[in-house]
Amino acid sequence: MTVNQFVRIIAGFFIMASLALAHFNGQVDMSKLSWLWFTAFVGANLFQSGFTKFCPLDTILKKLGVKESTGNSCA
C-alpha cells in the first residue's frame, strides 16, 4: 500500500468515526435525513478508495483534463 492509500483510509475512517461518535453521544441524529449523510458518503468513499484505488472524483477530474500530481502531497 502507498502513503496516498493510507491517507485516504485513515481520513475516511476518522470522518465516519466522528459522525458515529456524535450520533451515539446524542449530539447528532443520523436516523433523520440531513446534510450529515453527505459527510458520511465522503468519508465512506475516502475509506473505500484507499483499498480499491477507485475514486469517482478522480475519474471525473481526469476526464476534465486535470493533471495528476507528481510531487508529495496529502491525499
Secondary structure, DSSP 8 states (H G I E B T S, - for coil): --HHHHHHHHHHHHHHHHHHHHHHTTS--TTS--THHHHHHHHHHHHHHHHH---HHHHHHHHTT-----S----
